[in-house]
Amino acid sequence: MSQYMAKATALAKTLTALARPPLKEFWKYAKVELSPPLPGDFLKLQKCLKESTKNLKTNVKPSGGRLGQVTVREAWLNVLVTVEIVSWFYMGEVIGRRHFVGYKI
């Protein structure tokens, strides 16, 4: 019995030593990325939204805006990305229903 306890203790020490660097890196990023937003972040968001609406107004004009300068390749890539997103949505729906056509009653 003491043999197993010694092996378990050694295994636990080894696993702890191996897990320490990845966990240290995880906590470094978790402190920054998983923290709640600060008041300054809301000001940045407001500024970004204003810029986005301004860009949207200037880029959607059919006569000379960015939308009129989209190449066929860019348009095709946008279509493919849209199809992929819609496909993942419907796959999630099928998985959630657990049936391909509709809900089994």
Summary of the structure (lengths in Angstrom):
residues: 105
radius of gyration: 26.1
end to end distance: 54.4
largest distance: 82.3
contacts: 186
relative contact order: 0.04
helix: 79%
strand: 0%
